[in-house]
Amino acid sequence: MTTIRQDFEAVGRRAIEVVTQAIRGAELHPSPLVVPTLVVRESTAPPAATDA
């Protein structure tokens, strides 16, 4: 099964930064997204053909 791996540590750090800035009353700027990684596994295959 193909999945997506997300760096949850980096997501958490960014969340804390945003909350800290909000508490301090700082102007919030959009931060870059944490880019996920596509993990293609061996079980990935095209769908089976069906007889219609």
mmCIF file of the N, C-alpha and C atoms, coordinates in Angstrom:
data_MODEL
# 
_entry.id   MODEL 
# 
loop_
_atom_site.group_PDB 
_atom_site.id 
_atom_site.type_symbol 
_atom_site.label_atom_id 
_atom_site.label_alt_id 
_atom_site.label_comp_id 
_atom_site.label_asym_id 
_atom_site.label_entity_id 
_atom_site.label_seq_id 
_atom_site.pdbx_PDB_ins_code 
_atom_site.Cartn_x 
_atom_site.Cartn_y 
_atom_site.Cartn_z 
_atom_site.occupancy 
_atom_site.B_iso_or_equiv 
_atom_site.pdbx_formal_charge 
_atom_site.auth_seq_id 
_atom_site.auth_comp_id 
_atom_site.auth_asym_id 
_atom_site.auth_atom_id 
_atom_site.pdbx_PDB_model_num 
ATOM 1   N N  . MET A 1 1  ? 0.846   -1.171 0.000   1.00 0.00 ? 1  MET A N  1 
ATOM 2   C CA . MET A 1 1  ? 0.000   0.000  0.000   1.00 0.00 ? 1  MET A CA 1 
ATOM 3   C C  . MET A 1 1  ? 0.895   1.239  0.000   1.00 0.00 ? 1  MET A C  1 
ATOM 4   N N  . THR A 1 2  ? 0.656   2.120  -0.919  1.00 0.00 ? 2  THR A N  1 
ATOM 5   C CA . THR A 1 2  ? 1.399   3.377  -0.990  1.00 0.00 ? 2  THR A CA 1 
ATOM 6   C C  . THR A 1 2  ? 0.885   4.312  0.101   1.00 0.00 ? 2  THR A C  1 
ATOM 7   N N  . THR A 1 3  ? 1.808   4.965  0.783   1.00 0.00 ? 3  THR A N  1 
ATOM 8   C CA . THR A 1 3  ? 1.430   5.863  1.877   1.00 0.00 ? 3  THR A CA 1 
ATOM 9   C C  . THR A 1 3  ? 2.198   7.173  1.766   1.00 0.00 ? 3  THR A C  1 
ATOM 10  N N  . ILE A 1 4  ? 1.857   8.084  2.646   1.00 0.00 ? 4  ILE A N  1 
ATOM 11  C CA . ILE A 1 4  ? 2.567   9.352  2.733   1.00 0.00 ? 4  ILE A CA 1 
ATOM 12  C C  . ILE A 1 4  ? 3.178   9.447  4.121   1.00 0.00 ? 4  ILE A C  1 
ATOM 13  N N  . ARG A 1 5  ? 4.466   9.782  4.180   1.00 0.00 ? 5  ARG A N  1 
ATOM 14  C CA . ARG A 1 5  ? 5.157   9.947  5.457   1.00 0.00 ? 5  ARG A CA 1 
ATOM 15  C C  . ARG A 1 5  ? 5.278   11.439 5.736   1.00 0.00 ? 5  ARG A C  1 
ATOM 16  N N  . GLN A 1 6  ? 4.844   11.837 6.927   1.00 0.00 ? 6  GLN A N  1 
ATOM 17  C CA . GLN A 1 6  ? 4.882   13.240 7.333   1.00 0.00 ? 6  GLN A CA 1 
ATOM 18  C C  . GLN A 1 6  ? 5.842   13.391 8.509   1.00 0.00 ? 6  GLN A C  1 
ATOM 19  N N  . ASP A 1 7  ? 6.661   14.410 8.481   1.00 0.00 ? 7  ASP A N  1 
ATOM 20  C CA . ASP A 1 7  ? 7.598   14.693 9.574   1.00 0.00 ? 7  ASP A CA 1 
ATOM 21  C C  . ASP A 1 7  ? 6.825   15.402 10.688  1.00 0.00 ? 7  ASP A C  1 
ATOM 22  N N  . PHE A 1 8  ? 6.234   14.623 11.595  1.00 0.00 ? 8  PHE A N  1 
ATOM 23  C CA . PHE A 1 8  ? 5.386   15.193 12.636  1.00 0.00 ? 8  PHE A CA 1 
ATOM 24  C C  . PHE A 1 8  ? 6.179   16.044 13.628  1.00 0.00 ? 8  PHE A C  1 
ATOM 25  N N  . GLU A 1 9  ? 7.450   15.770 13.786  1.00 0.00 ? 9  GLU A N  1 
ATOM 26  C CA . GLU A 1 9  ? 8.283   16.612 14.657  1.00 0.00 ? 9  GLU A CA 1 
ATOM 27  C C  . GLU A 1 9  ? 8.370   18.029 14.083  1.00 0.00 ? 9  GLU A C  1 
ATOM 28  N N  . ALA A 1 10 ? 8.597   18.131 12.781  1.00 0.00 ? 10 ALA A N  1 
ATOM 29  C CA . ALA A 1 10 ? 8.670   19.444 12.127  1.00 0.00 ? 10 ALA A CA 1 
ATOM 30  C C  . ALA A 1 10 ? 7.314   20.145 12.167  1.00 0.00 ? 10 ALA A C  1 
ATOM 31  N N  . VAL A 1 11 ? 6.234   19.405 11.984  1.00 0.00 ? 11 VAL A N  1 
ATOM 32  C CA . VAL A 1 11 ? 4.890   19.986 12.050  1.00 0.00 ? 11 VAL A CA 1 
ATOM 33  C C  . VAL A 1 11 ? 4.649   20.539 13.454  1.00 0.00 ? 11 VAL A C  1 
ATOM 34  N N  . GLY A 1 12 ? 5.040   19.782 14.474  1.00 0.00 ? 12 GLY A N  1 
ATOM 35  C CA . GLY A 1 12 ? 4.883   20.229 15.853  1.00 0.00 ? 12 GLY A CA 1 
ATOM 36  C C  . GLY A 1 12 ? 5.685   21.481 16.157  1.00 0.00 ? 12 GLY A C  1 
ATOM 37  N N  . ARG A 1 13 ? 6.923   21.523 15.668  1.00 0.00 ? 13 ARG A N  1 
ATOM 38  C CA . ARG A 1 13 ? 7.757   22.717 15.880  1.00 0.00 ? 13 ARG A CA 1 
ATOM 39  C C  . ARG A 1 13 ? 7.113   23.946 15.254  1.00 0.00 ? 13 ARG A C  1 
ATOM 40  N N  . ARG A 1 14 ? 6.613   23.790 14.035  1.00 0.00 ? 14 ARG A N  1 
ATOM 41  C CA . ARG A 1 14 ? 5.961   24.921 13.361  1.00 0.00 ? 14 ARG A CA 1 
ATOM 42  C C  . ARG A 1 14 ? 4.715   25.361 14.125  1.00 0.00 ? 14 ARG A C  1 
ATOM 43  N N  . ALA A 1 15 ? 3.951   24.413 14.628  1.00 0.00 ? 15 ALA A N  1 
ATOM 44  C CA . ALA A 1 15 ? 2.739   24.754 15.383  1.00 0.00 ? 15 ALA A CA 1 
ATOM 45  C C  . ALA A 1 15 ? 3.092   25.555 16.630  1.00 0.00 ? 15 ALA A C  1 
ATOM 46  N N  . ILE A 1 16 ? 4.135   25.129 17.344  1.00 0.00 ? 16 ILE A N  1 
ATOM 47  C CA . ILE A 1 16 ? 4.563   25.844 18.549  1.00 0.00 ? 16 ILE A CA 1 
ATOM 48  C C  . ILE A 1 16 ? 5.029   27.250 18.198  1.00 0.00 ? 16 ILE A C  1 
ATOM 49  N N  . GLU A 1 17 ? 5.752   27.393 17.088  1.00 0.00 ? 17 GLU A N  1 
ATOM 50  C CA . GLU A 1 17 ? 6.207   28.724 16.657  1.00 0.00 ? 17 GLU A CA 1 
ATOM 51  C C  . GLU A 1 17 ? 5.022   29.652 16.398  1.00 0.00 ? 17 GLU A C  1 
ATOM 52  N N  . VAL A 1 18 ? 3.993   29.148 15.717  1.00 0.00 ? 18 VAL A N  1 
ATOM 53  C CA . VAL A 1 18 ? 2.824   29.966 15.396  1.00 0.00 ? 18 VAL A CA 1 
ATOM 54  C C  . VAL A 1 18 ? 2.077   30.358 16.666  1.00 0.00 ? 18 VAL A C  1 
ATOM 55  N N  . VAL A 1 19 ? 1.885   29.409 17.569  1.00 0.00 ? 19 VAL A N  1 
ATOM 56  C CA . VAL A 1 19 ? 1.183   29.704 18.820  1.00 0.00 ? 19 VAL A CA 1 
ATOM 57  C C  . VAL A 1 19 ? 1.973   30.716 19.647  1.00 0.00 ? 19 VAL A C  1 
ATOM 58  N N  . THR A 1 20 ? 3.283   30.549 19.721  1.00 0.00 ? 20 THR A N  1 
ATOM 59  C CA . THR A 1 20 ? 4.127   31.479 20.478  1.00 0.00 ? 20 THR A CA 1 
ATOM 60  C C  . THR A 1 20 ? 4.040   32.889 19.892  1.00 0.00 ? 20 THR A C  1 
ATOM 61  N N  . GLN A 1 21 ? 4.088   32.998 18.574  1.00 0.00 ? 21 GLN A N  1 
ATOM 62  C CA . GLN A 1 21 ? 3.967   34.311 17.930  1.00 0.00 ? 21 GLN A CA 1 
ATOM 63  C C  . GLN A 1 21 ? 2.608   34.932 18.218  1.00 0.00 ? 21 GLN A C  1 
ATOM 64  N N  . ALA A 1 22 ? 1.558   34.132 18.185  1.00 0.00 ? 22 ALA A N  1 
ATOM 65  C CA . ALA A 1 22 ? 0.206   34.639 18.441  1.00 0.00 ? 22 ALA A CA 1 
ATOM 66  C C  . ALA A 1 22 ? 0.087   35.138 19.878  1.00 0.00 ? 22 ALA A C  1 
ATOM 67  N N  . ILE A 1 23 ? 0.649   34.407 20.826  1.00 0.00 ? 23 ILE A N  1 
ATOM 68  C CA . ILE A 1 23 ? 0.592   34.812 22.234  1.00 0.00 ? 23 ILE A CA 1 
ATOM 69  C C  . ILE A 1 23 ? 1.328   36.135 22.438  1.00 0.00 ? 23 ILE A C  1 
ATOM 70  N N  . ARG A 1 24 ? 2.439   36.289 21.753  1.00 0.00 ? 24 ARG A N  1 
ATOM 71  C CA . ARG A 1 24 ? 3.225   37.523 21.873  1.00 0.00 ? 24 ARG A CA 1 
ATOM 72  C C  . ARG A 1 24 ? 2.593   38.692 21.122  1.00 0.00 ? 24 ARG A C  1 
ATOM 73  N N  . GLY A 1 25 ? 1.580   38.416 20.322  1.00 0.00 ? 25 GLY A N  1 
ATOM 74  C CA . GLY A 1 25 ? 0.930   39.475 19.553  1.00 0.00 ? 25 GLY A CA 1 
ATOM 75  C C  . GLY A 1 25 ? 1.675   39.840 18.292  1.00 0.00 ? 25 GLY A C  1 
ATOM 76  N N  . ALA A 1 26 ? 2.610   39.010 17.883  1.00 0.00 ? 26 ALA A N  1 
ATOM 77  C CA . ALA A 1 26 ? 3.396   39.288 16.675  1.00 0.00 ? 26 ALA A CA 1 
ATOM 78  C C  . ALA A 1 26 ? 2.529   39.090 15.438  1.00 0.00 ? 26 ALA A C  1 
ATOM 79  N N  . GLU A 1 27 ? 2.897   39.780 14.384  1.00 0.00 ? 27 GLU A N  1 
ATOM 80  C CA . GLU A 1 27 ? 2.197   39.600 13.114  1.00 0.00 ? 27 GLU A CA 1 
ATOM 81  C C  . GLU A 1 27 ? 2.510   38.210 12.580  1.00 0.00 ? 27 GLU A C  1 
ATOM 82  N N  . LEU A 1 28 ? 1.467   37.473 12.241  1.00 0.00 ? 28 LEU A N  1 
ATOM 83  C CA . LEU A 1 28 ? 1.658   36.104 11.769  1.00 0.00 ? 28 LEU A CA 1 
ATOM 84  C C  . LEU A 1 28 ? 1.867   36.096 10.259  1.00 0.00 ? 28 LEU A C  1 
ATOM 85  N N  . HIS A 1 29 ? 2.881   35.393 9.842   1.00 0.00 ? 29 HIS A N  1 
ATOM 86  C CA . HIS A 1 29 ? 3.186   35.233 8.423   1.00 0.00 ? 29 HIS A CA 1 
ATOM 87  C C  . HIS A 1 29 ? 3.019   33.762 8.079   1.00 0.00 ? 29 HIS A C  1 
ATOM 88  N N  . PRO A 1 30 ? 2.487   33.471 6.903   1.00 0.00 ? 30 PRO A N  1 
ATOM 89  C CA . PRO A 1 30 ? 2.357   32.055 6.518   1.00 0.00 ? 30 PRO A CA 1 
ATOM 90  C C  . PRO A 1 30 ? 3.735   31.392 6.475   1.00 0.00 ? 30 PRO A C  1 
ATOM 91  N N  . SER A 1 31 ? 3.843   30.258 7.110   1.00 0.00 ? 31 SER A N  1 
ATOM 92  C CA . SER A 1 31 ? 5.119   29.544 7.080   1.00 0.00 ? 31 SER A CA 1 
ATOM 93  C C  . SER A 1 31 ? 5.053   28.487 5.985   1.00 0.00 ? 31 SER A C  1 
ATOM 94  N N  . PRO A 1 32 ? 6.201   28.118 5.456   1.00 0.00 ? 32 PRO A N  1 
ATOM 95  C CA . PRO A 1 32 ? 6.196   27.097 4.404   1.00 0.00 ? 32 PRO A CA 1 
ATOM 96  C C  . PRO A 1 32 ? 5.647   25.779 4.940   1.00 0.00 ? 32 PRO A C  1 
ATOM 97  N N  . LEU A 1 33 ? 5.007   25.031 4.060   1.00 0.00 ? 33 LEU A N  1 
ATOM 98  C CA . LEU A 1 33 ? 4.444   23.743 4.452   1.00 0.00 ? 33 LEU A CA 1 
ATOM 99  C C  . LEU A 1 33 ? 5.544   22.728 4.678   1.00 0.00 ? 33 LEU A C  1 
ATOM 100 N N  . VAL A 1 34 ? 5.263   21.757 5.525   1.00 0.00 ? 34 VAL A N  1 
ATOM 101 C CA . VAL A 1 34 ? 6.162   20.619 5.695   1.00 0.00 ? 34 VAL A CA 1 
ATOM 102 C C  . VAL A 1 34 ? 5.796   19.639 4.586   1.00 0.00 ? 34 VAL A C  1 
ATOM 103 N N  . VAL A 1 35 ? 6.716   19.404 3.697   1.00 0.00 ? 35 VAL A N  1 
ATOM 104 C CA . VAL A 1 35 ? 6.451   18.585 2.518   1.00 0.00 ? 35 VAL A CA 1 
ATOM 105 C C  . VAL A 1 35 ? 6.479   17.105 2.904   1.00 0.00 ? 35 VAL A C  1 
ATOM 106 N N  . PRO A 1 36 ? 5.400   16.385 2.610   1.00 0.00 ? 36 PRO A N  1 
ATOM 107 C CA . PRO A 1 36 ? 5.382   14.951 2.916   1.00 0.00 ? 36 PRO A CA 1 
ATOM 108 C C  . PRO A 1 36 ? 6.209   14.166 1.896   1.00 0.00 ? 36 PRO A C  1 
ATOM 109 N N  . THR A 1 37 ? 6.518   12.935 2.249   1.00 0.00 ? 37 THR A N  1 
ATOM 110 C CA . THR A 1 37 ? 7.267   12.040 1.369   1.00 0.00 ? 37 THR A CA 1 
ATOM 111 C C  . THR A 1 37 ? 6.348   10.914 0.916   1.00 0.00 ? 37 THR A C  1 
ATOM 112 N N  . LEU A 1 38 ? 6.293   10.655 -0.379  1.00 0.00 ? 38 LEU A N  1 
ATOM 113 C CA . LEU A 1 38 ? 5.506   9.552  -0.906  1.00 0.00 ? 38 LEU A CA 1 
ATOM 114 C C  . LEU A 1 38 ? 6.304   8.267  -0.740  1.00 0.00 ? 38 LEU A C  1 
ATOM 115 N N  . VAL A 1 39 ? 5.697   7.265  -0.130  1.00 0.00 ? 39 VAL A N  1 
ATOM 116 C CA . VAL A 1 39 ? 6.349   5.978  0.084   1.00 0.00 ? 39 VAL A CA 1 
ATOM 117 C C  . VAL A 1 39 ? 5.601   4.937  -0.752  1.00 0.00 ? 39 VAL A C  1 
ATOM 118 N N  . VAL A 1 40 ? 6.217   4.537  -1.866  1.00 0.00 ? 40 VAL A N  1 
ATOM 119 C CA . VAL A 1 40 ? 5.608   3.544  -2.744  1.00 0.00 ? 40 VAL A CA 1 
ATOM 120 C C  . VAL A 1 40 ? 6.066   2.172  -2.273  1.00 0.00 ? 40 VAL A C  1 
ATOM 121 N N  . ARG A 1 41 ? 5.120   1.352  -1.924  1.00 0.00 ? 41 ARG A N  1 
ATOM 122 C CA . ARG A 1 41 ? 5.438   0.020  -1.394  1.00 0.00 ? 41 ARG A CA 1 
ATOM 123 C C  . ARG A 1 41 ? 5.313   -1.032 -2.493  1.00 0.00 ? 41 ARG A C  1 
ATOM 124 N N  . GLU A 1 42 ? 5.848   -2.191 -2.219  1.00 0.00 ? 42 GLU A N  1 
ATOM 125 C CA . GLU A 1 42 ? 5.850   -3.278 -3.197  1.00 0.00 ? 42 GLU A CA 1 
ATOM 126 C C  . GLU A 1 42 ? 4.451   -3.782 -3.529  1.00 0.00 ? 42 GLU A C  1 
ATOM 127 N N  . SER A 1 43 ? 3.493   -3.571 -2.648  1.00 0.00 ? 43 SER A N  1 
ATOM 128 C CA . SER A 1 43 ? 2.156   -4.089 -2.893  1.00 0.00 ? 43 SER A CA 1 
ATOM 129 C C  . SER A 1 43 ? 1.373   -3.226 -3.892  1.00 0.00 ? 43 SER A C  1 
ATOM 130 N N  . THR A 1 44 ? 1.967   -2.144 -4.349  1.00 0.00 ? 44 THR A N  1 
ATOM 131 C CA . THR A 1 44 ? 1.275   -1.257 -5.287  1.00 0.00 ? 44 THR A CA 1 
ATOM 132 C C  . THR A 1 44 ? 1.194   -1.919 -6.668  1.00 0.00 ? 44 THR A C  1 
ATOM 133 N N  . ALA A 1 45 ? 0.000   -1.941 -7.226  1.00 0.00 ? 45 ALA A N  1 
ATOM 134 C CA . ALA A 1 45 ? -0.192  -2.530 -8.540  1.00 0.00 ? 45 ALA A CA 1 
ATOM 135 C C  . ALA A 1 45 ? -1.405  -1.877 -9.189  1.00 0.00 ? 45 ALA A C  1 
ATOM 136 N N  . PRO A 1 46 ? -1.499  -1.927 -10.522 1.00 0.00 ? 46 PRO A N  1 
ATOM 137 C CA . PRO A 1 46 ? -2.677  -1.382 -11.172 1.00 0.00 ? 46 PRO A CA 1 
ATOM 138 C C  . PRO A 1 46 ? -3.904  -2.225 -10.813 1.00 0.00 ? 46 PRO A C  1 
ATOM 139 N N  . PRO A 1 47 ? -5.094  -1.661 -10.937 1.00 0.00 ? 47 PRO A N  1 
ATOM 140 C CA . PRO A 1 47 ? -6.296  -2.438 -10.627 1.00 0.00 ? 47 PRO A CA 1 
ATOM 141 C C  . PRO A 1 47 ? -6.425  -3.637 -11.563 1.00 0.00 ? 47 PRO A C  1 
ATOM 142 N N  . ALA A 1 48 ? -7.009  -4.678 -11.050 1.00 0.00 ? 48 ALA A N  1 
ATOM 143 C CA . ALA A 1 48 ? -7.207  -5.890 -11.857 1.00 0.00 ? 48 ALA A CA 1 
ATOM 144 C C  . ALA A 1 48 ? -8.253  -5.618 -12.936 1.00 0.00 ? 48 ALA A C  1 
ATOM 145 N N  . ALA A 1 49 ? -8.077  -6.240 -14.089 1.00 0.00 ? 49 ALA A N  1 
ATOM 146 C CA . ALA A 1 49 ? -9.039  -6.107 -15.172 1.00 0.00 ? 49 ALA A CA 1 
ATOM 147 C C  . ALA A 1 49 ? -10.325 -6.825 -14.793 1.00 0.00 ? 49 ALA A C  1 
ATOM 148 N N  . THR A 1 50 ? -11.450 -6.236 -15.167 1.00 0.00 ? 50 THR A N  1 
ATOM 149 C CA . THR A 1 50 ? -12.741 -6.867 -14.876 1.00 0.00 ? 50 THR A CA 1 
ATOM 150 C C  . THR A 1 50 ? -13.445 -7.193 -16.180 1.00 0.00 ? 50 THR A C  1 
ATOM 151 N N  . ASP A 1 51 ? -14.205 -8.260 -16.184 1.00 0.00 ? 51 ASP A N  1 
ATOM 152 C CA . ASP A 1 51 ? -15.016 -8.618 -17.341 1.00 0.00 ? 51 ASP A CA 1 
ATOM 153 C C  . ASP A 1 51 ? -16.334 -7.899 -17.214 1.00 0.00 ? 51 ASP A C  1 
ATOM 154 N N  . ALA A 1 52 ? -16.635 -7.048 -18.176 1.00 0.00 ? 52 ALA A N  1 
ATOM 155 C CA . ALA A 1 52 ? -17.891 -6.270 -18.104 1.00 0.00 ? 52 ALA A CA 1 
ATOM 156 C C  . ALA A 1 52 ? -18.994 -6.909 -18.878 1.00 0.00 ? 52 ALA A C  1 
# 
